[in-house]
Amino acid sequence: MDWLLDATAPSSLTAPSDIPHRTASDFAKLAAYAQHLNADLIGFQEVDSLETAARIFPASTYQIFLTQDPIIQHTGLAVRRDLRITLNPDVTSLTIGSGAASHPLRSGLDATLYYGATKVRLLVVHLKTGCWDNPPTDRGHSCPILVQQFSALQQWIADRQKQRENFIIMGDFNRRMTHDDPFFGRLSHIALLDLTTAGWASPCENGTYFIDHILLGGNSIDWKIPQSLHVLTYNRQETSTLSDHCAVSVKLLIPSSQQ
């Protein structure tokens, strides 16, 4: 959500000086967009605390979870209160170690959703920016770091395959993935995946290829409602400081019996 912080919190003093600074009106408008989105599961990024997230996703409607990284940009998940969910350990392998990046990287938020007898493993990510469509062999930009992060995703997917788990990976990949993208190929080599954004350009920010993606694996591929990919754009006349990303969603019909 583009550095969504509590400006009065001591931790905000460690943030860059040129980040967006939001008013109470900005938070109210973001909350209105979230209410209009009306989603059961919402993966988000760049939020500093549970309290800040609750200003967008009210506690009366959503349970909120954040990664435990010791930084002010967290990956998170908002889950409608009538759904049962448990947290798994953060996927810290996405942080690539302390010395590999000039800025701290974010863990993935790992959770398990229980829908009747059906279980779905969820992973929310925020990957390294800068390697938008360069080849994996590119030694410049951020590609070497992104290659390592995709290796961590490969391992996570392999573990789901071994456990025969249905899974969903969603979030900001900072990569313009298509079916032909070699980075996506590294993931689809491990398991059959539905890249739900493939073949489409986003209407957000005047129309660009997606860097925010939702990947379905296991039986969740069969749960997708066809043609349900949707992007919630902002009012073009909007003058408030909202987010540099638009919400990307798909609809799933999850069976309550085990699959």
HUZI-V53729 format. One record per run of one state. SS is the DSSP state (2 for helix, 1 for strand, 0 for the rest). FROM is the first residue (numbers start at 1). TO is the last residue. If there is no record, write none. Layout:
BEGIN
ss=SS from=FROM to=TO
ss=SS from=FROM to=TO
END
This chain:
BEGIN
ss=0 from=1 to=3
ss=1 from=4 to=4
ss=0 from=5 to=9
ss=2 from=10 to=14
ss=0 from=15 to=23
ss=2 from=24 to=37
ss=0 from=38 to=40
ss=1 from=41 to=47
ss=0 from=48 to=49
ss=2 from=50 to=54
ss=0 from=55 to=61
ss=1 from=62 to=66
ss=0 from=67 to=73
ss=1 from=74 to=80
ss=0 from=81 to=83
ss=1 from=84 to=87
ss=0 from=88 to=90
ss=1 from=91 to=91
ss=2 from=92 to=95
ss=0 from=96 to=107
ss=1 from=108 to=115
ss=0 from=116 to=117
ss=1 from=118 to=126
ss=0 from=127 to=142
ss=2 from=143 to=163
ss=0 from=164 to=165
ss=1 from=166 to=172
ss=0 from=173 to=181
ss=2 from=182 to=188
ss=0 from=189 to=192
ss=1 from=193 to=195
ss=0 from=196 to=200
ss=1 from=201 to=202
ss=0 from=203 to=203
ss=2 from=204 to=206
ss=0 from=207 to=207
ss=1 from=208 to=209
ss=0 from=210 to=211
ss=1 from=212 to=217
ss=0 from=218 to=219
ss=2 from=220 to=223
ss=1 from=224 to=224
ss=0 from=225 to=229
ss=1 from=230 to=232
ss=0 from=233 to=246
ss=1 from=247 to=249
ss=0 from=250 to=251
ss=1 from=252 to=252
ss=0 from=253 to=259
END
